[in-house]
Amino acid sequence: PTAKNLTYLRARNQGAVLQTLLQGKSITKQELSHRLNLTPMSISYIAGDLLEKGVLFENRSTPIKKDTPGRRGVALSIAKERLLAVGVSVSRRHLRVSLVDLCGNTLKCFSHQHDGEVTKDSLTSQIINDIKELLPLAPREHILGIGVSCIGLVDIQKKTVISTTDFYGINDWNIGEVLQKEFDMPCFVAEDMKA
């Protein structure tokens, strides 16, 4: 077994809380503690941090059954409008650039069909223009980053599309680095089948 440091465990537990809440239902800290097999103190710490950051909110409109003595719990919900991302999907036939929330809801999307000859420069230019149109739709601090899904062989560390088959000969396309510099936000690039 591999030892994990405390930072990793906190991030993993925070991720588990968010995944549970992403299933669409408001839930109390007590229910989270029971479902995730974490101590009430751990859940309180995680929830407090996420409430302070505005990622969660207390949903007082959700009815809570009172099964145990003590204070009635308050349901927690994800503030999905506070966690947004830009998604870029490059396929053989289309380019889609979208602003999405954490729950996967598309807030705005630009879709382009590849007509004629496509180059790295033309694709990069179109993606940058579309992202510039999307960014004013939400406060910049709510947009966590940019994710690019592309056909072909991708080096995720270098954020580069190394090679493609039957896609206008596009190779060595460092789209992730270009977008990260242009917009000063994290960018991730992945092969479309793994994205």
C-alpha positions in Angstrom: 0.0 0.0 0.0 1.1 3.5 -0.8 1.0 6.2 1.9 -0.8 9.4 1.0 -0.2 12.7 2.6 -2.8 14.8 4.5 -3.2 17.3 1.6 -4.1 14.4 -0.8 -6.6 12.9 1.7 -8.3 16.3 2.2 -8.6 16.8 -1.5 -9.9 13.3 -2.0 -12.5 13.7 0.8 -13.5 17.1 -0.6 -13.9 15.5 -4.0 -16.1 12.8 -2.5 -18.4 15.4 -0.9 -18.7 17.3 -4.2 -19.4 14.1 -6.2 -22.1 13.1 -3.7 -23.8 16.6 -4.0 -23.5 16.5 -7.8 -25.9 13.7 -7.9 -28.5 16.5 -7.7 -30.0 16.1 -4.2 -29.5 18.5 -1.3 -28.2 16.6 1.7 -27.3 17.4 5.3 -23.9 17.1 6.9 -25.1 14.2 9.0 -26.2 12.3 5.8 -22.9 13.1 4.1 -21.0 11.8 7.2 -23.0 8.5 7.1 -22.8 8.0 3.3 -19.1 8.8 3.0 -18.0 7.1 6.3 -16.3 10.3 7.4 -16.4 11.8 10.9 -18.9 14.6 11.5 -15.9 16.8 12.3 -14.3 16.1 8.9 -17.6 16.8 7.1 -18.0 20.1 9.0 -14.5 21.2 8.1 -15.0 20.4 4.4 -18.4 21.9 4.2 -17.3 25.0 6.1 -14.5 25.5 3.7 -16.7 25.0 0.6 -19.4 27.3 2.1 -16.8 30.0 2.7 -15.6 29.7 -0.9 -19.2 30.0 -2.2 -19.1 26.5 -3.8 -21.9 25.3 -1.5 -24.9 27.0 0.0 -27.3 26.1 2.8 -30.6 25.1 1.1 -33.1 26.0 3.8 -36.0 25.4 1.4 -35.3 21.6 1.3 -37.5 19.8 3.9 -35.4 17.7 6.3 -36.8 14.7 8.2 -35.9 14.9 11.9 -35.0 11.3 13.0 -32.7 12.1 15.9 -32.8 14.5 18.9 -31.0 17.8 18.6 -31.0 20.5 16.1 -32.6 20.0 12.7 -29.9 19.7 10.0 -29.7 22.1 7.1 -29.4 20.7 3.6 -26.3 21.6 1.6 -26.4 22.2 -2.2 -23.8 23.0 -4.8 -23.8 26.6 -6.1 -23.3 25.4 -9.6 -23.2 28.9 -11.1 -20.0 29.5 -9.0 -18.1 26.7 -10.7 -17.8 27.1 -14.4 -15.4 25.9 -17.1 -14.8 26.4 -20.8 -15.0 23.2 -22.8 -13.4 22.9 -26.2 -14.2 19.8 -28.4 -12.3 19.3 -31.6 -13.6 16.5 -33.9 -13.0 15.7 -37.5 -16.2 17.5 -38.5 -16.9 20.1 -35.8 -15.4 22.5 -33.3 -17.5 23.3 -30.2 -16.6 25.8 -27.6 -18.9 26.0 -24.5 -19.3 27.5 -21.1 -20.6 24.9 -18.7 -21.3 24.6 -15.0 -20.1 22.0 -12.6 -23.2 19.9 -13.2 -22.5 19.7 -16.9 -25.2 22.2 -18.0 -24.3 24.2 -21.1 -24.7 27.9 -20.5 -23.6 29.0 -24.0 -22.1 27.1 -26.9 -20.5 28.0 -30.3 -20.5 25.2 -32.9 -18.6 25.3 -36.2 -18.5 22.8 -38.9 -15.1 22.4 -40.6 -15.4 23.7 -44.1 -12.6 23.5 -46.5 -9.0 23.4 -45.3 -8.3 23.6 -41.6 -5.0 24.6 -40.1 -3.6 24.8 -36.5 -3.7 28.6 -36.9 -7.3 28.8 -38.1 -8.5 26.4 -35.3 -6.5 28.3 -32.6 -7.9 31.6 -33.8 -11.5 30.4 -33.8 -11.1 28.9 -30.3 -9.6 32.1 -28.9 -12.4 34.2 -30.5 -15.1 32.0 -29.1 -13.6 31.9 -25.6 -13.4 35.8 -25.7 -17.1 35.8 -26.5 -17.9 33.4 -23.5 -15.8 35.0 -20.8 -18.0 38.1 -20.3 -21.0 35.8 -19.5 -19.7 35.1 -16.0 -17.4 36.6 -13.3 -13.9 35.6 -14.2 -13.2 34.1 -10.7 -16.0 31.6 -11.3 -14.4 30.1 -14.3 -12.0 27.4 -13.1 -10.2 26.7 -16.4 -10.3 25.4 -19.9 -10.6 21.8 -21.0 -9.7 20.8 -24.6 -10.8 17.4 -26.0 -9.2 16.6 -29.4 -8.9 13.8 -31.8 -5.4 12.3 -32.2 -2.5 11.5 -30.0 -2.2 13.9 -27.1 0.6 14.6 -24.6 -1.3 15.7 -21.6 1.8 17.0 -19.8 2.8 19.3 -22.6 -0.8 20.1 -23.4 -0.1 19.3 -27.1 -1.8 17.4 -29.8 1.2 15.4 -31.1 -0.4 13.9 -34.2 -3.8 13.2 -35.9 -5.0 10.9 -38.6 -7.1 12.2 -41.4 -7.4 15.6 -39.9 -5.8 18.1 -42.3 -2.3 17.0 -41.2 -2.4 18.8 -37.9 0.6 17.8 -35.8 2.5 19.3 -32.9 -0.4 21.6 -32.0 0.4 23.2 -28.6 -3.1 24.4 -28.0 -3.0 24.1 -24.2 0.0 26.3 -23.8 -1.4 28.9 -26.2 -4.8 29.1 -24.4 -3.2 29.1 -20.9 -1.0 32.1 -21.9 -3.8 33.9 -23.7 -6.3 33.7 -20.9 -4.1 33.3 -17.8 -6.1 30.3 -16.5 -5.4 26.6 -16.2 -5.8 24.6 -19.4 -6.0 20.8 -19.8 -5.8 18.9 -23.0 -6.9 15.3 -23.5 -7.6 12.8 -26.3 -11.3 12.8 -27.1 -11.7 9.1 -26.1 -10.3 9.8 -22.6 -11.6 13.3 -22.0 
